[in-house]
Every structure is written in C-alpha cells, then in structure tokens.
Amino acid sequence: MTAETTERINFERLVQEQKSTIYSVCYMFADNTMQANDLFQEVLINLWNGYGKFRGESGLRSWVYRVSMNTCISCRRKKRVATVSLDLAPDITDGDSPQSRQMQQLHQRIQKLEPLDRAIVLLWLENLPYDEIAAIVGSTARNIGVRLVRIKEKLKNL
C-alpha cells in the first residue's frame, strides 16, 4: 500500500469519525440545510488540504473544530458556498417532534449571534471544557466563561 493510499484511508476514517462534529458546526453557521451541506463540502476540502500539514500540536478533534469554524466564518463572510449536496450529513431538523422544534428554535436564536459567539456556544453545547474551547477559538478559559454568561443572556432575550 502506498503512502498516498494510506493517507487517503486515514482521511476517510477521520471524516467518518468527525462528520457529525463537522456538520454541527456547518449547521450553526447555515441558514438552511442545503447551505449546511455546501459548507460541509467546503470544510472537507479545507480539511483535506491541511491534513498532511497537521502536526498534532492540538487534539485531532480540536483541529477539526477549528478548521470547520474558520471555513464557515470565511464562507459566510465571502458569501460564497458551493452548490453540490452531500449525502453524508443528516437532517437534524427533520420531523415535527417537540425535540426537533426546540432544536429549530435554538438554531434560530444562535443564528442571530456574532460568528465568534456562535462558535463558542456551539462548542459549549458539544460539552467541551472551557480550556479546549479557548484553545480552539484562540482565547483563555476565563474569557470563555465570561463570554458564555453574556451569550446565555443574549439568547434568553432573543
């Protein structure tokens, strides 16, 4: 097996293990499911382009979060997203269950936050510790705690 084949297989494994994490980030930055799928594809491209350069200075999951968030923020800023749909991402708002409606309401409120606040609340919802959130967004754990208090207040008032 060639080194290139091994790298491709490892990348495919990474995508399978992290696809729900990637899609969660994309979903929080998208206005609809189709845009989330487009962002997902952009993230995959950026992950592939950076995969060979990953040095392991942070955890793989932290790196995936950081690439996902930076990609989504950049795409939203540039308003450029591809239009190819992927079948890897589940539709997490499908259905009329109370849980689905709550998720849609939460998504709508989070959409109104600034990109950095959106990223922080997403990571917090993923139950990441403050120090890991801080490492991903380039801040301190103390600052994350303060920002989360403010973000929760904003969400209550929306």
C-alpha positions in Angstrom: 0.0 0.0 0.0 1.4 3.4 -1.0 1.8 6.3 1.4 -0.8 8.2 -0.6 -3.4 5.4 -0.3 -2.7 5.2 3.5 -3.2 9.0 3.8 -6.5 8.8 1.9 -7.8 5.9 4.0 -6.8 7.8 7.2 -8.6 10.9 6.0 -11.7 8.9 5.1 -11.7 7.4 8.6 -11.3 10.9 10.1 -14.3 12.2 8.1 -16.4 9.2 9.2 -15.5 9.8 12.9 -15.9 13.5 12.8 -18.8 14.0 10.3 -21.3 14.8 13.0 -19.0 17.4 14.6 -18.3 19.0 11.2 -22.0 19.1 10.3 -22.9 20.6 13.6 -20.6 23.5 13.0 -21.9 23.9 9.5 -25.5 23.7 10.6 -24.9 26.5 13.2 -23.5 28.8 10.5 -26.0 28.0 7.8 -29.4 29.4 7.0 -30.8 26.2 5.7 -29.9 22.5 5.2 -28.7 23.0 1.7 -26.3 25.7 2.8 -25.1 23.5 5.7 -24.4 20.7 3.1 -22.4 23.2 1.0 -20.4 24.4 4.0 -19.8 20.8 4.9 -18.2 20.3 1.5 -16.0 23.4 1.9 -14.9 22.1 5.3 -13.9 18.7 3.8 -11.9 20.5 1.1 -10.0 22.6 3.7 -9.5 19.5 6.0 -8.0 17.6 3.0 -5.8 20.5 2.1 -4.5 20.8 5.6 -4.4 17.1 6.6 -0.9 16.5 5.6 0.3 19.6 7.5 -1.5 18.7 10.8 1.4 18.5 13.3 -0.6 17.1 16.3 0.1 20.1 18.5 -3.6 20.0 19.4 -6.0 17.2 19.5 -7.4 16.0 16.2 -11.0 16.9 17.3 -9.9 20.4 18.2 -8.2 20.8 14.9 -11.3 19.7 13.0 -13.4 22.1 15.0 -11.0 25.0 14.3 -10.9 24.2 10.5 -14.7 23.8 10.4 -15.4 27.1 12.2 -12.8 29.1 10.2 -14.2 27.7 7.0 -17.8 28.5 7.9 -16.9 32.0 9.1 -14.9 32.7 5.9 -17.6 31.4 3.6 -20.3 33.4 5.4 -18.1 36.5 5.2 -17.5 36.0 1.5 -21.0 34.7 0.8 -19.5 32.0 -1.4 -20.6 28.4 -1.0 -20.6 25.6 -3.4 -23.9 24.2 -4.6 -23.2 20.4 -4.5 -25.2 18.4 -2.0 -23.7 15.6 0.1 -25.4 12.6 1.5 -23.1 12.3 4.5 -24.9 14.9 6.6 -28.1 14.0 8.4 -31.1 16.4 8.5 -31.2 17.1 12.2 -34.4 19.2 12.0 -36.4 16.6 10.2 -39.8 16.0 11.7 -42.3 17.7 14.0 -41.3 16.2 17.3 -41.0 18.6 20.3 -37.3 18.0 20.3 -37.0 18.9 16.7 -39.0 22.1 17.2 -36.8 23.1 20.2 -33.7 22.4 18.1 -35.0 24.7 15.3 -35.8 27.5 17.9 -32.3 27.2 19.4 -30.8 27.3 15.9 -32.8 30.4 15.0 -31.6 32.2 18.2 -28.0 31.1 17.7 -28.1 32.4 14.1 -28.6 35.9 15.5 -25.3 35.8 17.4 -22.0 37.1 16.1 -19.8 34.4 14.5 -17.4 34.1 17.4 -20.2 33.8 19.9 -21.9 31.2 17.7 -18.7 29.2 17.7 -18.3 29.4 21.5 -21.9 28.4 22.2 -21.6 25.5 19.7 -18.5 24.2 21.4 -20.2 24.6 24.8 -23.2 22.6 23.5 -20.8 19.9 22.5 -19.8 19.7 26.2 -16.2 20.7 25.6 -14.3 22.1 28.6 -13.6 25.8 28.7 -9.8 25.3 28.2 -10.5 23.3 25.0 -12.9 25.9 23.7 -10.4 28.5 24.4 -7.7 26.6 22.5 -10.0 26.3 19.5 -11.1 29.9 19.3 -7.8 31.4 20.5 -8.8 32.8 23.8 -8.5 32.0 27.6 -10.7 29.7 29.6 -11.6 32.6 31.9 -12.7 34.7 28.9 -14.8 31.8 27.6 -16.6 31.6 30.9 -17.4 35.3 30.9 -18.5 35.2 27.2 -20.7 32.3 27.8 -22.6 34.1 30.6 -23.1 37.0 28.2 -24.1 34.7 25.4 -26.7 32.9 27.6 -28.2 36.3 28.5 -28.4 37.3 24.8 -30.1 34.0 24.0 -32.7 34.4 26.8 -33.5 37.9 25.5 -34.0 37.0 21.8 
